[in-house]
Amino acid sequence: MSSGRRKSDSVDPKDVPKAVVSRLSLYLRELHHLIAAGHATTSSGRLGQQLGFSDAQVRRDLAYFGHFGQPGVGYRCDELIGAIRGILGTDREWRVAMVGVGNLGQALLGYRGFASQGFKIVAAFDVDQSKTNRQLGGVPVFALDDLAQVVQDQRIELGLVAVPASTAQLAADRLVAAGVAGILNFAPVTLNLPDHVSHVGVDLATELEQLCFSVANRSSGT
């Protein structure tokens, strides 16, 4: 079998459930763990085992994007990593602007996992003048009024919003006006954005609520 789908045969993103895309990220992480553990190849069963997915689920998810693996061999971990990175679009560097350098923003600037996955935060912005005209975590911090010019000069495509809920929409609007194509929002509020701008919200409190639901219902035996 071929190692992956050719670019010319790429699938329409609208045809792929969001849950499948989320699982691709998990498969990618697990493949890196397998390589670190000395495994050059893997099977759908092993790939899904640590994640709680069946081998059939893994095969169905990958089948959206082509044919992978070889009979009797399974998947070559490095080849499947390359294929999944190509599907997700992380096979190149993405330049990112972050708005908000409070406690959360500074923690995100210190997170090294972004760079290892191809995301480079090249500029940060804040309205607090005491935080601007300096570097945090090696990233220059600019006044918010400089955002449009810096986004253009630095060829920034993605924005990260790490401000309070009350100012998140304003920050997102500034990023959209500057020309970013996608926004990752850490503020606990739903943003109103134009259709041509992709966006994902990360609400940590909501995630904890989901965890509590699972634990509470497991404890009650329901």
C-alpha positions in Angstrom: 0.0 0.0 0.0 1.1 3.6 -0.4 2.3 5.6 2.6 -0.4 8.2 2.2 -2.8 10.1 0.0 -1.3 12.3 -2.7 -1.8 16.1 -2.4 -3.9 16.1 -5.5 -6.3 13.7 -3.9 -6.7 15.7 -0.7 -10.0 15.3 1.1 -12.4 18.2 1.5 -12.1 19.3 5.2 -15.9 19.7 5.4 -16.3 15.9 4.8 -14.1 15.0 7.8 -15.8 15.0 11.3 -14.0 17.2 13.9 -13.6 14.2 16.2 -11.5 12.5 13.5 -9.2 15.5 13.2 -8.9 15.6 17.0 -7.9 11.9 17.1 -5.3 12.5 14.4 -3.5 14.9 16.8 -3.6 12.1 19.4 -2.2 9.5 17.0 0.6 11.9 16.1 1.5 12.3 19.8 1.4 8.5 20.3 3.6 7.9 17.3 6.2 10.2 18.7 6.1 8.3 22.0 6.5 5.0 20.1 9.5 6.2 18.2 11.0 7.5 21.5 10.5 4.0 22.9 12.4 2.5 20.0 9.5 1.3 17.8 10.1 1.8 14.1 6.7 0.3 13.1 3.3 -0.1 14.8 -0.1 -1.6 14.2 -3.5 0.0 14.4 -4.1 -1.9 17.6 -1.0 -0.6 19.3 -1.6 2.9 18.1 -5.0 3.0 19.5 -4.4 1.0 22.7 -2.9 3.7 24.9 -5.5 6.1 23.7 -8.5 3.9 24.4 -9.5 3.5 20.7 -10.1 0.2 18.8 -7.9 -0.8 15.9 -11.0 -0.5 13.7 -11.4 3.2 14.8 -7.8 4.0 13.9 -8.2 2.4 10.5 -11.5 4.2 9.8 -10.0 7.6 10.8 -7.0 7.2 8.6 -9.1 5.9 5.7 -10.6 9.4 5.3 -7.2 10.5 4.0 -5.9 7.6 1.9 -4.3 4.2 2.4 -1.5 3.8 4.9 0.7 1.0 6.0 1.9 -2.3 4.5 0.6 -5.8 4.8 2.5 -7.8 7.4 4.4 -4.7 8.5 1.8 -2.3 9.7 2.6 1.4 9.8 6.1 2.8 9.7 6.0 5.4 12.5 8.2 8.0 10.7 6.2 7.8 7.5 2.8 8.0 9.3 4.1 11.0 11.3 5.0 12.7 8.0 1.6 11.8 6.5 -0.4 13.1 9.5 1.6 16.3 9.7 0.9 16.8 6.1 -2.9 16.3 6.6 -2.9 18.6 9.6 -0.8 21.2 7.9 1.9 21.1 10.5 4.6 20.0 8.1 5.7 23.6 7.8 6.2 26.5 10.2 3.3 28.6 11.3 3.9 32.1 12.5 1.8 33.2 15.5 0.8 36.4 17.2 -0.3 36.4 20.8 -2.6 39.1 22.3 -2.3 39.3 26.1 0.8 38.7 28.2 -0.7 38.4 31.6 -0.2 35.2 33.7 -1.7 32.9 31.1 0.0 34.6 28.2 3.4 34.4 29.9 2.9 30.8 30.7 2.1 30.1 27.0 5.2 32.0 25.9 7.2 29.6 28.0 5.7 26.5 26.6 8.2 24.8 24.3 5.7 22.4 22.8 4.6 25.0 20.3 7.9 25.2 18.6 8.4 21.4 18.4 5.1 21.1 16.5 5.9 23.9 14.0 4.2 26.9 15.7 6.4 29.9 16.3 5.1 32.8 18.4 7.0 35.7 16.8 5.2 38.6 18.5 3.1 39.3 21.5 0.9 42.3 22.2 -0.6 44.0 25.3 -2.3 47.3 26.3 -0.2 47.5 29.5 2.7 49.8 28.6 4.8 48.3 31.4 4.9 45.0 29.5 5.7 46.4 26.1 9.0 47.2 24.4 10.7 44.2 26.0 11.0 40.5 25.5 9.3 37.7 27.3 10.4 34.1 26.7 12.5 35.4 23.8 9.4 37.0 22.1 9.2 40.7 21.6 6.1 42.4 23.2 4.5 45.3 21.3 1.7 47.7 22.0 -1.6 46.5 20.7 -1.8 49.5 18.4 1.2 48.1 16.5 -0.5 44.8 15.8 -1.6 45.4 12.2 1.9 46.5 11.1 3.7 43.8 12.9 1.4 41.1 11.5 2.1 42.3 8.0 5.8 42.7 8.5 6.2 39.3 10.2 3.9 37.5 7.8 1.8 36.2 10.7 -1.0 33.8 9.9 -2.4 32.7 13.3 -3.5 34.6 16.4 -3.7 33.4 20.0 -6.0 35.3 22.3 -5.0 35.2 26.0 -6.9 38.2 27.5 -9.9 38.4 29.9 -13.3 37.6 28.5 -14.4 41.2 28.5 -11.7 42.2 25.9 -11.4 38.9 23.9 -13.8 40.0 21.1 -11.9 43.3 20.7 -8.6 41.4 20.5 -10.0 39.0 18.0 -11.4 41.8 15.9 -8.0 43.4 15.8 -6.4 40.1 14.7 -9.0 39.6 12.0 -8.5 43.2 10.7 -4.8 42.6 10.6 -5.3 39.6 8.3 -4.8 36.5 10.4 -6.5 33.3 9.0 -7.1 31.5 12.3 -7.5 32.3 16.0 -7.0 30.1 19.1 -9.0 31.6 21.9 -8.2 30.9 25.6 -10.8 33.4 26.9 -13.9 31.9 28.4 -16.3 33.5 25.8 -17.6 32.6 22.4 -16.2 34.9 19.7 -18.2 36.3 16.8 -15.9 36.0 13.8 -16.3 36.1 10.0 -16.7 32.8 8.2 -13.3 33.1 6.4 -11.5 33.0 9.8 -11.1 29.6 11.4 -11.2 29.6 15.2 -10.9 27.2 18.1 -11.8 27.9 21.7 -10.0 26.4 24.7 -12.0 26.9 28.0 -10.1 25.2 30.8 -13.0 25.5 33.2 -15.3 23.8 30.7 -12.8 21.0 30.3 -12.7 20.5 34.1 -16.5 20.4 34.1 -16.4 17.5 31.5 -13.9 15.7 33.7 -16.1 16.2 36.7 -19.1 14.8 34.9 -17.1 11.6 34.0 -15.8 11.2 37.5 -19.1 11.9 39.2 -21.1 9.5 37.0 -18.5 6.8 37.4 -18.6 7.1 41.2 -22.4 6.9 41.2 -22.4 3.8 39.0 -24.5 5.4 36.2 
